[in-house]
Amino acid sequence: MAEIPPNSSQRTRRRRVRAVVHKPSDGRLQFDRDALKELLFIAGLPLLAIIAAFWFAAKYVQPAPPKSFVMSTGADGGAYHLFAQQYQKILAREKIAMELKRSAGSVENLKRLQDSSSGVVAALVQGGIVSGESPPGLSSLGAVYFEPLWIFYRGKETIDKFSQLAGKRLAVGPEGSGTRALALQLLKAGGALAPTTELLPLGTNDAANALIAGKVDAALLVGSPDAPTVQRLAKAKEIKLTSIAQAEALTRRFTFLSVLNLPRGAIDLALDLPAHDMTLLATTANLIVRDDFHPALGFLLVESASEVHKRAGVLHKANEFPSPRDGEFPLAEEARRFYQNGKPFLQRYLPFWLANFVERMFVLFVPIVAILVPAIRFLPTLIEWRAKSRVFKWYEDLKQLERDVSTQPDSAQIERYMDRLDEIEQGVNNTRVGRSYADWSYNLRGHIDLVRARLQKMEAHTS
């Protein structure tokens, strides 16, 4: 059978198909734009994931710790200031400058901590000066040592209860001192604040001088057994030390207090002072910081306190301090970790600044890696899905065309079917896919040729 020559409409359609296949130069420009859009889409998702991870991590990563901070201590020559100077030397080894700000004592230290304009972010505060709930915005790094209350007095009678101090001249410490705050609480509880009781705001040295000179009947002091004033009064003639008979009962009322046993000869073995065991009441000196105090510096400060106070003393065992025994302030999280786990792992082997930098970078990059790794693993699936979606949408159009041809095999519709087929082929030719997925495009073109052959056969039968 002789081959039927193509009619003019067939030749026109073939020319149109060739024009589609061989696109002009402006088609290459469109191709570049499409490639750029595709690149931005594929690269944009991981980039957005990285940005989101940085934003998330930045919310939880602490800034680098400052190189200096201010600590409120106590009177010059007092225990608070002397211990703070030792902390200062230890912190200087890690290139951290701690400025010491002298004060009248614990009450003034607490006021400075509560006043953000004071610049003070850390202080030594005596337990028991807070009445009611702890002040907001402050936390504790722990108790660093016992502060026993010493009651020295003159006279022939033996004083072992606070009620016996009623009507006497008492040196109770200056305004703003922790000694005065503690003394007033105990004197009030013991019924000693009678109208005839005279309270004199004398500091430690002045109180000792007044007691020896007979200008006061008793002096209430807070200090260690090695303190010069305690040693002086313990050895002074006609001066006695009170062994508190109701100490246990007072600790039930004031939970910040502890009962301590001062052994015979603990103050001076050669002089056998005291001559018998004594019962004392003691509070604790506590490291208190503002909540905005940098946690890394909190670790460093409590480590410094551990180095200073870990040795055994007359009234405590080795490694008993520092400890999380203060109950008036919530324990800072960094202090809790220190007491549970000790020194941070990296700081055991690296300088403070380097260990802190590594810890911060680790916290920063963990969420980034956690997001980036799955995103990178998902990229091939995303690229494949994008390539399939671009090609398969033309499959849907071709499938719909085949359904229309099957349901409406009208020869009058062949020209319209051919035009739709040419549009599908043009779309496939303009669809860019990677080399790995090029076989999908070639398979689709083959299916297009099958449909075209079917339409041409229908057209030939109707000619």
C-alpha positions in Angstrom: 0.0 0.0 0.0 1.3 3.4 -0.9 2.0 5.8 2.0 -0.5 8.6 2.4 1.3 11.9 1.9 0.9 14.3 4.8 -1.5 17.1 4.3 -0.7 20.8 4.9 -2.0 20.8 8.4 0.4 17.9 9.4 3.4 19.8 7.9 2.4 22.9 9.8 2.3 21.0 13.0 5.7 19.3 12.4 7.2 22.7 11.8 5.7 23.9 15.0 7.1 21.0 16.9 10.6 21.6 15.4 10.4 25.2 16.4 9.6 24.1 20.0 12.5 21.7 20.1 15.0 24.2 18.7 14.3 27.1 21.0 15.7 30.6 20.1 18.3 32.4 22.2 15.7 34.0 24.4 14.7 30.4 25.5 18.2 30.0 26.9 17.7 33.2 28.9 14.5 31.7 30.4 16.4 28.5 31.1 18.9 30.5 33.2 16.2 32.2 35.2 14.5 28.9 35.9 17.9 27.4 37.0 18.4 30.3 39.3 14.9 29.9 40.9 15.6 26.2 41.3 18.9 26.8 43.0 17.4 29.4 45.3 14.6 27.0 46.3 16.9 24.0 47.0 19.6 26.0 48.8 17.1 28.3 50.6 15.5 25.6 52.7 18.8 24.5 54.4 19.7 28.2 54.8 16.4 29.0 56.5 17.0 25.9 58.7 20.4 27.2 59.7 19.1 30.7 60.4 16.3 29.3 62.6 18.8 27.1 64.5 21.1 30.1 65.1 18.1 32.1 66.4 17.0 29.3 68.6 20.5 28.7 70.0 21.1 32.4 70.5 18.1 32.6 72.9 19.8 30.0 75.2 23.5 30.8 74.8 24.8 33.0 77.6 27.1 35.9 76.4 30.7 35.7 77.3 31.3 36.4 81.0 32.5 39.9 81.9 36.2 40.5 82.9 35.3 42.2 86.2 32.6 42.5 88.8 31.9 44.2 92.1 31.6 42.4 95.5 30.4 44.0 98.7 32.3 42.8 101.7 32.5 44.4 105.2 34.6 46.6 107.4 38.3 46.9 106.7 40.1 44.2 108.7 36.9 42.2 109.3 36.4 38.6 108.3 34.2 39.3 105.2 36.8 41.7 103.8 39.7 39.4 104.5 38.1 36.4 102.9 37.0 38.4 99.9 40.6 39.5 99.4 41.6 35.8 99.2 38.8 35.2 96.6 40.2 38.2 94.7 43.6 36.7 94.4 42.3 33.3 93.2 40.1 35.0 90.6 43.0 37.1 89.4 44.7 33.8 88.3 41.9 33.4 85.7 42.2 37.0 84.6 39.0 38.1 86.4 39.1 41.3 88.3 36.9 41.5 91.4 36.5 45.0 92.9 35.9 45.0 96.7 33.5 47.5 98.1 33.7 47.9 101.9 30.5 48.1 104.0 29.1 48.2 107.5 28.1 44.6 107.2 25.5 42.1 106.0 22.5 44.5 106.2 24.2 47.0 104.0 25.5 44.2 101.7 21.9 43.0 101.2 20.7 46.5 100.4 23.4 46.9 97.8 22.5 43.6 96.1 18.8 44.7 95.9 19.8 48.1 94.4 20.7 47.5 90.7 22.3 51.0 90.5 24.9 50.1 93.2 26.9 48.0 90.7 27.2 45.2 93.4 26.5 41.7 92.0 27.9 39.5 94.8 28.3 39.8 98.6 28.8 38.0 101.8 25.6 38.0 103.8 25.1 36.6 107.3 22.3 34.1 107.7 19.3 35.3 109.7 19.0 38.9 108.5 16.1 38.2 106.2 12.7 38.2 107.8 9.9 36.5 105.9 10.4 35.5 102.2 13.7 35.9 100.6 14.2 39.1 98.5 13.4 38.5 94.8 16.2 38.5 92.2 18.8 37.0 94.6 20.2 33.5 94.9 22.9 31.8 97.0 26.1 30.1 96.0 26.1 28.4 99.4 27.3 28.8 103.0 31.1 29.3 103.3 31.7 29.1 107.1 30.1 29.2 110.5 29.8 32.5 112.3 29.4 31.8 116.0 27.8 34.3 118.3 30.0 35.1 121.3 28.5 36.6 124.4 31.2 38.0 126.7 30.1 39.6 130.0 31.3 41.0 133.3 30.1 40.2 136.8 30.0 37.5 139.4 26.8 35.8 138.3 26.9 33.0 135.6 24.8 34.1 132.6 23.6 31.2 130.3 20.2 32.6 129.2 19.3 35.7 127.1 16.7 36.7 129.7 19.6 37.4 132.2 20.8 40.2 129.9 17.6 42.3 130.5 18.3 45.7 132.0 22.0 45.6 131.2 24.3 47.8 129.0 24.8 45.7 125.8 27.1 46.2 122.8 25.2 44.8 119.9 27.0 46.0 116.9 26.6 49.1 114.6 23.6 49.8 112.5 23.7 47.9 109.2 25.7 45.0 110.7 24.7 41.4 110.7 25.7 41.1 114.3 23.2 43.7 115.4 20.4 42.1 113.3 21.1 38.7 114.9 21.5 40.0 118.4 18.2 41.9 118.3 16.3 38.8 117.2 17.8 36.6 120.0 17.4 39.3 122.7 13.8 39.8 121.7 13.1 36.0 121.7 14.8 35.6 125.1 12.9 38.5 126.7 15.9 40.7 127.2 14.6 43.9 125.4 13.3 45.4 128.6 12.8 49.2 128.8 15.9 49.5 131.0 18.1 47.5 128.6 20.6 49.8 126.9 21.7 48.9 123.3 25.0 50.4 122.2 25.9 50.4 118.5 29.6 49.6 119.0 31.8 47.8 116.5 33.9 44.8 117.3 37.0 46.5 118.6 35.1 49.3 120.3 32.8 46.8 122.0 35.8 44.8 123.3 37.4 48.0 124.7 34.2 49.1 126.4 33.7 45.7 128.0 37.2 45.6 129.4 36.9 49.1 130.6 33.6 48.3 132.3 31.6 50.8 130.2 29.2 47.9 129.1 28.1 44.8 130.9 28.1 42.5 127.9 29.1 42.4 124.3 27.5 40.3 121.6 30.0 39.5 118.8 30.1 37.4 115.7 33.5 36.0 114.5 35.7 33.0 114.3 37.6 31.6 117.3 40.9 32.8 115.8 39.6 36.4 115.5 41.9 38.8 117.5 38.9 40.3 119.4 37.7 36.9 120.5 41.2 35.8 121.6 41.6 39.1 123.5 38.3 38.9 125.4 38.7 35.1 126.2 42.0 35.9 127.9 40.9 39.1 129.6 40.6 39.1 133.4 37.1 39.4 134.9 35.5 38.6 131.4 33.4 35.4 131.1 32.0 33.6 128.0 28.4 32.5 128.0 27.5 28.8 127.3 24.0 29.1 126.0 21.7 26.7 127.9 18.7 27.1 125.6 20.7 26.8 122.3 18.8 23.8 121.0 15.4 25.4 121.6 16.5 28.6 119.8 17.5 26.6 116.7 14.0 25.2 116.5 12.7 28.8 116.4 15.4 30.2 114.1 16.2 27.5 111.5 19.2 29.4 110.2 21.0 28.8 113.5 23.1 25.8 114.4 24.3 24.5 117.8 28.1 24.2 118.0 30.3 22.7 120.7 33.4 24.6 121.6 35.8 22.0 123.1 37.8 22.7 126.2 41.1 24.4 125.3 40.0 25.2 121.7 40.8 28.9 122.0 44.1 28.4 123.8 45.5 25.0 124.8 48.3 26.4 126.9 45.9 28.5 129.0 43.2 25.9 128.9 40.7 28.3 127.4 37.9 27.7 127.7 38.2 25.7 130.9 35.3 23.4 129.9 33.2 22.6 126.9 30.9 25.5 125.8 27.7 25.5 123.8 27.5 28.2 121.2 24.9 29.3 118.6 26.1 30.0 115.1 24.8 31.2 111.9 26.6 31.0 108.5 28.3 33.5 106.2 26.7 33.0 102.7 27.8 34.0 99.2 24.8 35.8 97.7 24.6 36.9 94.1 22.1 38.7 91.9 20.2 36.5 89.4 21.9 38.3 86.5 25.3 37.3 87.8 27.0 35.4 85.0 26.8 31.6 85.7 30.4 31.0 84.6 31.5 33.6 87.2 29.3 31.9 89.7 31.1 28.6 89.1 34.4 30.4 89.5 33.4 32.2 92.7 32.2 29.1 94.4 35.4 27.3 93.4 37.4 30.1 94.9 35.4 29.8 98.1 36.0 26.0 98.1 39.7 26.6 97.9 39.6 29.1 100.8 37.2 27.3 103.2 37.7 23.6 102.5 40.3 23.2 105.3 39.1 22.0 108.8 38.7 24.5 111.6 38.0 24.5 115.3 34.2 24.4 114.6 33.9 22.5 111.4 35.4 19.5 109.6 37.5 19.4 106.4 35.4 19.9 103.2 32.3 20.8 105.2 32.3 24.2 103.5 31.2 25.6 101.1 27.9 23.8 101.3 24.3 24.4 100.1 23.0 24.7 103.6 21.6 28.2 103.4 17.8 28.2 103.3 17.0 31.9 103.2 17.8 32.2 99.5 17.2 29.8 96.6 20.4 28.0 95.5 21.7 29.2 92.2 21.7 26.5 89.4 25.4 26.8 88.8 26.0 26.2 92.6 23.7 23.2 92.5 25.7 21.7 89.6 29.0 22.4 91.5 27.9 20.6 94.6 26.5 17.7 92.7 29.3 17.2 90.1 32.2 19.4 91.2 34.3 21.4 88.8 33.0 21.5 85.2 34.7 18.9 83.0 36.4 21.3 80.6 37.6 23.6 83.3 39.6 20.7 84.8 41.8 20.6 81.7 41.5 24.1 80.0 41.9 27.7 81.2 38.7 29.3 82.3 38.2 31.6 79.2 38.9 28.7 76.8 36.6 26.2 78.6 33.8 28.8 78.7 34.3 29.5 75.0 34.1 25.8 74.1 31.0 25.3 76.2 29.2 28.3 74.6 30.1 27.1 71.1 29.0 23.6 71.9 25.6 24.9 73.1 25.4 27.1 69.9 26.3 24.4 67.4 24.4 21.4 68.8 20.9 22.6 67.7 22.5 23.8 64.4 23.9 20.4 63.6 20.7 18.7 64.9 18.7 20.7 62.2 21.3 20.8 59.5 22.2 17.1 59.3 18.5 16.0 58.7 18.1 18.9 56.2 21.1 17.8 54.2 19.9 14.2 54.2 16.5 15.3 53.0 18.0 17.4 50.1 18.2 14.4 47.6 14.6 13.5 48.3 13.6 17.1 47.9 15.5 17.5 44.6 13.9 14.2 43.3 10.5 15.4 44.3 11.0 18.7 42.6 12.2 17.0 39.4 9.3 14.5 39.4 6.7 17.2 40.1 7.9 19.2 37.1 7.7 16.3 34.7 4.7 14.5 36.1 2.4 17.5 35.8 2.8 17.0 32.0 1.9 13.3 32.5 -1.4 14.4 34.1 -2.1 16.7 31.1 -1.3 13.9 28.6 -3.4 11.4 30.6 -6.3 13.9 30.5 -5.8 14.3 26.7 -5.9 10.5 26.2 -9.2 10.3 28.2 -10.7 13.1 26.0 -9.6 11.3 22.8 -11.1 8.0 24.1 -14.4 9.6 25.1 -14.7 12.0 22.2 -13.1 10.3 19.1 -14.5 13.0 16.9 -12.4 13.7 13.7 -13.4 17.4 14.0 -11.6 17.5 17.4 -8.3 16.1 16.0 -6.8 19.5 15.2 -7.6 20.7 18.8 -6.1 17.5 20.2 -3.0 18.1 18.2 -2.6 21.6 19.4 -2.9 20.4 23.0 -0.4 17.7 22.4 2.0 20.3 20.9 1.6 22.5 24.0 2.4 19.5 26.3 5.5 18.7 24.2 6.6 22.3 24.3 6.2 22.3 28.1 8.2 19.1 28.4 11.0 20.6 26.2 11.1 23.7 28.4 11.2 21.6 31.6 14.7 21.4 33.0 15.7 18.3 35.1 19.0 17.0 36.2 20.9 14.3 34.3 20.0 11.7 36.9 16.3 12.2 36.0 16.5 12.9 32.3 15.1 9.4 31.5 11.7 10.6 32.9 11.6 13.4 30.2 12.6 11.0 27.4 10.0 8.4 28.5 7.4 11.2 28.5 8.4 12.3 25.0 8.0 8.7 23.9 4.5 8.6 25.3 3.7 11.9 23.5 4.9 10.3 20.2 2.6 7.3 20.9 -0.4 9.7 21.4 0.6 11.7 18.3 0.8 8.5 16.2 -2.6 7.6 17.4 -4.0 11.0 16.5 -2.3 10.9 13.1 -3.8 7.4 12.4 -7.3 8.7 13.3 -6.7 11.7 11.0 -5.6 9.4 8.2 -8.7 7.3 8.5 -10.9 10.4 8.3 -9.1 11.9 5.2 
